[in-house]
Amino acid sequence: MKEKIYRGRHPLRVFDVVKALAFVGDLSMGQPTNHSLRTAWLAVRLAHVAELDAAAQAAVCEAALLRWSGCTANAGDFSDVFGDDIAVRVAMLEGRPEAIRPVADVANMGVVLRPLAQIHCEVSAEVGRLLALSSATETTLRHILEAWDGSGQPAQLAGDAVPATVSVVSVAGDIEVLGRTYGTEQALARIRERGDKRYPASLAALAARHAADWLAELEGSSPATLDMALSTPRMALTTPADLIADVIDLKLPWMTGFSRAVAATAAQAFGRLSSDKAAQERVYHAGLLHGLGRASVPIQIWNMTTHLPASAWETLRLVPYWTSRAGQWAGPLGEAATLASFAYERIDGSGYFRGARDRSLSTEARVLAASVAWVAMRSPRPWRAAMPADAAAQQLREDVRAGRLCGEAVDALVSGGAGIARPAADRTETRHLLSPRESDVLRAISRGATNKEAARELNLSPSTVATHVESVFRKLGCTTRAAATLKASAIGLL
């Protein structure tokens, strides 16, 4: 009898999921992990004094929290153009064009940036839609990179065509980043200079009158106070946590579906060892969250196919540290993030980042660590093929003999022919949305394959693949591969 695949049974508040996505976005942008929270707080204040209505104020708050949620989706393309995707984004936010390497080499930066912005905005808007936030929030996110003078992307809207909510979020982001980087006085001077360029001069002037007081008040605000101020009515509703995993995995196409597979596999294995349903739920959520810190690592390091230098390893060893930072949150997601930060620990102390060992590792942590290793070995990577089940099981048992992994946890994973749990579609109405061939093509391109590579893999012509890609986009209502991957993952098509 086929074993039922475990799913998280208790949805979380939308606000908690949004907060996790804001955390991922902040790491992707090289910012402090409270950057989006602070920006949202400032944006709400600015929207209020600008006399936007209540619905627009809520949209401003939600969009400010999610405006970087598309950063993982275009990280690879961003790296191809600029090199270090995180360092260049920091330079862009801080207004340091001299630090952006290719600027002098590219004749028309708008042409280069447009597809990157299209991916970012479409994915951010899709995140808003999947979370059932308002249409105003979705519209704001779809145009979050537009500018008042028409120099923004991807649609190059100008003047009143730019939603007022976009301009408010843009000003608030500048207050937060520039104020922290250059001090309030210099930040306000730069914001005034950007009036009628990035946003209306009248809005810049309004912000300048209040920014110093707002920043002072913000410095005295506790995390709990911020949370209370930012939870809009729609974010008080509930939603599954799986979207967090999908956004995390978008950074690396070859990891599509990885975090979901870890979550389902770990929860299923834990269920063989314990009847504690609350703990099983925590293991599931920890599997979804275990890659939170991956957003902090430049994509060039992730895609290295040679032996990693010591400096790269030190960066990678911080991934679970950044995940542990999310463990400071109150509630079930914080508990799950703390557990998730043990995903790379080993019982002999050879893991990272803590070097935890023996009794300091709970059964939940031991199952999670073994599950991450098991799913990783059974998954293809750019530098190797997926390991066969027997070879992966042999490697896990070797790790048990060497004292690195827990034998009980490994037995729960590999005994009795257990494999990788792959969540199936929840919504029966989507099951036949795509034809079998379209599904094959979608799976290939979601893992980063070009049309030519997908054609070779599926024994099709490139033109046939291109036709299928167009059909998939049309059926899913997307124009980019990243957005199609995100939506397909959310509705169980991958």
N, C-alpha and C positions, 0 to 999 in steps of 0.2 A: 504494500500500500504506500502511495506517495505521501511523504511527510508534509504536513501543512506548513507553509512558510510563515514565520512569525512576522508580525507587523506591530509597530507601536500602536497601542490601543487608546492612549490618553493624549489627545491633542493638546498643544501648548497655546498660550496666548499669542496672537499675531504679533504683539509688541515684542515678546521674547524672541521670536523668529527674526523680526526686523532688526532687533538689537544685535543678534548674531551676524546677520548679513552686513550691518553697519561695521561691525568689528572686522570682518573679512575685507570690506572695502577700504577701511582705514589702513590695514596692513598692506593691501595692494598699492595704495598711494604713498606708502612710506610715512604715514602720519601717526601721531599718538593714538592709542586705541579709544580715546574719548573724543576724537576730533569731530566725528559726525554727530554725536550727541550734543556737543557744544554748539556746532553749527545749527542744528535743528532748534535749539533753545534760542539762539540769536535770531534765527529766521522767524520764529513765532513772534518774538518781540517786535521785529521790524514790520512784519505783516500787520500787527495790531496798530502800530502808530501810523502806518500807511493806509489804515482804514479799509483793509480787505475784509470781506465778510467771513463768517465763521467757517463756511465750507472751504474757502480759499486758505484760511489759516491752517486748517487741518491738512490740506493738501501740501502746503508749504512744509509743515512738520514732517509728514511722511516722506515727501520727496527728498528733503534734506538728509534724512536718515538713510535713504536708499540710493542716493545719487551716484555712489561709486559701486553699486552692486553689479554693474556691467564690466568692471575692470578685469575680473578674471577671464571674461569671455574673449577679450581681444589682446590678452597678454602676449601670446605668441606672435601675432602680427605686429604688435607694438614693438616687441623686441627685435623683429626683423628689420624694422625701420630705424630704431633709435639705439639699439644695444640693450643696456640695462633698463628694463621696463620700469623698475621702481625708482631708481635714481633720477631718471628723466621726468617722471611724474612729479617728484618732489620739486625739481627745478621749475616745472611749469606752474605748479601751485604757488611757488615763492616768487614768480616773476623774474626768473633768471634765464633769459633766452640764450645767453652766451654759454650756458652749460649744456645746451641741447646740441649734441654733436652734428647731426646731419643738416641743421638749418641752412648753413652756408652752401651746402652741396645740392640742395633741392630747389629747383626753379619755382615750383608752385606747391607750397606746403598745403594749400587747401585741397588739392587733388590727392595728396598723400594722406591727409588726415580724414578725409570724408568717409572712406570705408571703415576706418577705425572707429569713428564717431557713430556710424550707422550701427555697427555691432554693439557698441556700448549702450546707445540709447534704446535700441530695440530690445536688448536683453533686460535692461533696467525696467522698461515699461512692462515687459512680460512678467517680471518678478512682481510688480505692482498688481497686475491682473490676476496672477495665480494666488496672490494673498487676498483677493477680493477687496482691494482698496478702491477708493473712488475713481471715477473717470477723470476727475480733475488731477488726481495724483498721477494716474497713468499718462495723461497728456503732458504734465510737467516733466516727468521722467523721459518721455519720448523726445522732448526738446531741451533737455537739461544743459546741453552744450551750445545752445544758440546764444548770440550776442546782439545787443541793441542796434549796432551799426551794420549788421548783416555779415560780419566776419566769422560768425560761429558756424557750427556744423550740427547735423549733416544737411539741413535744408536751407541754410543761409537765410533764415527769417530775419526781418529787420523791423525796428520800430514797434508799433503796437501789435504787429503780428507775433511778436515774442510774448508768450503768456507772462502776465505780471508775476505769477508765482515763480517762474524761472528766474526772473531778475532779482526777486527777493532772496532766493536761495543763493544765487551767485554773489550778491553783496554780503550776505551773512558768512559765506565761506571765506571771502576775502578778509572780513573782519577777524575771523578766527585764525586763519593761517598767517596773515600779514601782521596782525597784532602780536601773535606769539613769536614770530620770527624777527620782526624789526622794531617792536614797541608800538604803542598806540599812536603816538604823534606821527611817526613816519608812515604807519599803516593808513591813517586817515588821509594823508597827503596823496598816497598812491591811489586810494579809492576815489578821491576827487578827480585825479587825472584820468581815471577810467570812466568818468561820467560821460554819457552820450557815446561811449564806445562799447564797453562791455554791458552796461546797464544805464538806465536813464539818469541824467545828472541830478534831477530832482530827488530820486531815490538815494543816490550817493550822498547828497547834502543832508537828507533826513537822517540817514544812518550816522553821518559824521556828528550830528548834534547829540546823539544818544550813546554812541559806541563806547566811550570811556566809562560811563556809568554802568552800562550793561556788562562790560568785561570785568569790572570790579565786583559786580554782583555775582557774576558767573564763577569767579574765583572762590567765593565763599559758599557755593552751592555743593551739597553732598550728592553722591551718586543717587541716593534714594529720592532726593528732592528733584533731581533732573528726571528720573524715571516718572515721577508723579506728574511733572509738568508736560511730559511729552506723549503720554498715552492717550491717543485720540479715541473717540467712540468705536471706530472700525478696528482699531488695534486692540481693543478689549475683547474681541471675538476670538475664536479658537481656530487652529489650523494644524495639520501635521508638520513635523519638523524636517521632513525629507528634503524640502526645497533647499535647506542650508547645505546639505551634502551635494546637491546638484550644482549649486553655484560654486562651491569649493572646487569640485572636480572639473569645471569648465576651464580652469587655467591650463590643464594638461589634457588634450584630447585623448591621449592614450590611457587616461584614468577615468574615462567616461563610465559611470555606473559603479566605480570602485568603492566609494564610501557606502553606498546603499548595500552593496554585496557584503562588505565587512559587517555592517549593522545587522543584516538578516542572518548571516552565518554565525556571528558571535552570539546573538540572542537565542538562536536555535540550539547551539552547542551548550550554552549556559542552562537552557531549559532541560537538557539531559542530565544535568548535575544537581539542579535545585528546583523546587516548586515555588520559590519566592517570585511571584509575578512582578512585584515592584522592582526588585533587583534586575529581573529580566528586561523590564522596560528601560531601566537605567543603562543596562548594557547596550540595548538597541540604540538609544539616543547617543551614547558614547561612541558607538561605531559610526554614526552619522557625522559626529563632530570631530573625530580624531584627527582630521586633516585641516582643522581651522588655521593652524599656524603656517600651513604651506604657502599661503598668500604672501608671507613675508620674504620668501626666497625668490630672487630673480630667476626668470625662466631659463636663462642661459645655463645656470647650474643644474636645473632639473633635466635639461636635455643633453648634458654631457654623456658621451658614450665611452669615454676613456676613464682611466683611474682618476678618482677625484683628489685634487690637492687638499692639503690639511685645512686651508682657509675655507674651502667649500664645505668640508665636513663640519667645521665649526658652525657655519651658517645653518646647515641642515640639522645639527644637534639642537638648535634653538627652536625648531618647529614645535615640539611638544611643550616647550616653555611658554610660547605665545598662546598655545591652546590652554595651558594652565591659568593664564591671566583671565580667561573667560570664566574660570571657576569661582571668581569673586562675585559673580552675579548671584542674586537671591533666587531661590526656587529650583525646580527640577532641571532646568537647562544648565544652571551653574554646577549642580551636583554631577550631571552627566559630563560636563566639560572637565571637571577635576578628574573623574575616572578616565576620560579620553586622553588626558595628558600622560597616562601611564602606558600608552599603547606601544612604546618602544623600549620599555624597561625590561630587564631580564633578571631572573631570580638569583643569578650568581653575581649581580651588581655590574655586569658589563654593558647594560643598556644606557639610555639617555632620556632626559637631561639630568635627572637626579642621581642616577647610579643606584636606584633603590634596589633592595634585595630581600629575599626570604620572606619573613613574616610581615614585612611592610607592604607586601603585594597581596591584595585580597584575591579571592577566587574570581571575582568579576574582572579584576585587572589582569589576572593570568589568562583567562579565557580570551579577553580582548587582544592581548599581545600575541597569543598563538593564532588568533583568527586573522589579524592583520598580516602576519607572516604567511599563513596558508593561502589567503586570497591573493596576496602579492605574487607568490610563486606560481600560482595557477593562472595568472594574468599575463598577457604579452606586454613587453616593454620595447622601446625603440632599439635597445641593445641586445635583446634576446627574445626567443619565443616563449610562450607559456610552457611551464613544466608539466609533464604528464602527472596524473594524480599519484601514481605509485612512486615516482621520483620525488615529488613534493612531500609525500607522507614519509618517505625514507629520510629526507632532510630534516623534517620536524622531529622525528624520533632520534636522529643524531643529536639535535639540539637538546633533547631531553636527557640523553646519555651524558652530554657534556655539561649538564646542569644549567642550561640557559632557559629552557622552557619547562613548563609544568606538565608532567606526564598525564595527569588526570585531564587537563584541558585539551591536550593533543589527542588523547583517546576519544574524547567527546567530539572532536572534529573529524577524525579520519576512520574511526571504527565503524564497521557495519556498512561500508560503502557510502558514508556521508560525503557530500560534496559541497559546492558553493551554493548558498541559498540565493536565488535570483528572484526578487519580488515580481510577481506577475501583475497584469493590468487590474486595477481596481474597478474601472468603469467599463462595463460591458459594451456601452455604446461606442467606445473608441476601438474596440478590438478589431473591427474590420474597416477601420478608417483608411488604412493603406493596403495596397495589394502586397502579396508576398515579395515580389521583386522590389517594390518601393521600400519595403521594410529592410530588405537586404542592403539596398543602396544607402538608406538612412543610417543603418548600423555602421557601414563602412566609413561614410563621411563624418559621422559623429566621433569616430576614433582618429580623425585627422587626415584621412585619405583624400588625395586629390581625385578629380574625375578619372584621370588616366589610371591612377593606382587602383581605384575602385573597379574600373573596367577590367584590369588584369586579374584582380582578385575574384571577380564574379563571372569572368569569361564573357564580357559584354563589350560592345563598342563604346568609345568615349561619348559619342553622340547620343546613344541610348541611355547612358548614365545621366547625361545632362538633361535629357527629357524627363527621366524619373525624378531628378533633383527638383526641377521646376514644378512637377506635379506634387511632390512632397511639400514644397514651400507653399504652394497654393492651398493644399488641403489643411495645412497647419496654420495658415495665415501668417507666414513669416517671410522674410527676405534674406536672412543670413543663416549660415549653418549653425552658429552658436545658439541663436534663438530657437531654431528647429530642434536642436539637441535638448535644450532646456525644457521646451514644451513636451517633447516626446518622452523624456524621462519622467516628467510630472504626471503624465497620463498613462504611464506604463507601457509605452511602445518600444522601449529599449531595455 
